[in-house]
C-alpha cells in the first residue's frame, strides 16, 4: 500500500506502547503487514484468497477496535476500498517458484521503507 496512512498496520500492535491496553480483550486474531510478509517469505499461502483474507483481517480488526470517528478506523476503511480494487488484479494461483512475485517484492519494499523510517502506531 503506497498510502501514508498504511503505516498503522505494518507492525503488530503492542497494547501498552500503542495506547491500546485492552486490545487483545477485543482482538483474538491480530494481523499486520509484517506477519503477512513473513508468511509470504515462508510460502505459507496456498492460495491467493488466504493472503486476501489476512489483509482483510487487518481492516476488520482496526475497524472493530476503533470507533468510526477514529483516524485508524478511517485509514482502514480507505485502504480497504483501495485493496478491494487491487485484489481484483491478483493472480488466482500461486506458482511454486514465485518468490520474486510482484506482490512479494512490493510488500518487501514497503517493509524496508517502514523499517528505515521506524514509524510506529500513533
Buried (B, 14 or more C-beta within 10 A) or exposed (E): BEEEBBBBBBBBBEBEEBEBEEBEEEBEEBBBBBBBBEBBEEEEBEEBEEBBEBBBBBBBBBBEBBEEEEEBBBBBBBBBEBBEEBBEEBEEEBEEEBEEBEBBEEBBEBBEEBEEEEBEBE
